[in-house]
């Protein structure tokens, strides 16, 4: 952003301009709660899915170990 529009302003005018812009920003506050609530819900969903997949993987590993035992017994 160029400083051309404020180049010829006095310090007091620049401060006034900054305060005016800051006031404009303050009036444009956005409520981000709905966005974060959606993000949290999605993260919880992902966490549940990871836990489900983790349980499946544990079962798979147990099955493989049991198969190895059976192979050793019969082999």
MOHUUR-V85794 format. One record per residue. N is the residue number from 1. PHI is phi in degrees with one decimal (* if undefined). Layout:
n->[N & N]
phi->[PHI & PHI]
This chain:
n->[1 & 2 & 3 & 4 & 5 & 6 & 7 & 8 & 9 & 10 & 11 & 12 & 13 & 14 & 15 & 16 & 17 & 18 & 19 & 20 & 21 & 22 & 23 & 24 & 25 & 26 & 27 & 28 & 29 & 30 & 31 & 32 & 33 & 34 & 35 & 36 & 37 & 38 & 39 & 40 & 41 & 42 & 43 & 44 & 45 & 46 & 47 & 48 & 49 & 50 & 51 & 52 & 53 & 54 & 55 & 56 & 57 & 58 & 59 & 60 & 61 & 62 & 63 & 64 & 65 & 66 & 67 & 68 & 69 & 70 & 71 & 72 & 73 & 74 & 75]
phi->[* & -79.9 & -93.2 & -54.7 & -63.1 & -108.2 & -58.6 & -95.9 & -83.9 & -74.5 & -59.0 & -62.6 & -66.6 & -64.8 & -61.7 & -59.2 & -63.6 & -62.2 & -63.7 & -63.3 & -65.4 & -63.5 & -60.9 & -62.9 & -63.3 & -64.6 & -75.5 & -98.7 & -63.7 & -108.9 & -85.5 & -95.2 & -55.7 & -58.1 & -64.9 & -67.6 & -62.9 & -65.1 & -62.1 & -63.3 & -60.6 & -65.4 & -63.5 & -63.0 & -63.0 & -64.5 & -61.5 & -62.3 & -65.6 & -62.6 & -62.7 & -64.1 & -66.5 & -62.4 & -63.6 & -62.1 & -64.1 & -58.9 & -62.5 & -61.4 & -62.7 & -61.0 & -62.5 & -64.1 & -62.8 & -63.5 & -62.8 & -61.9 & -60.5 & -64.0 & -64.0 & -64.1 & -67.7 & -89.3 & -87.5]
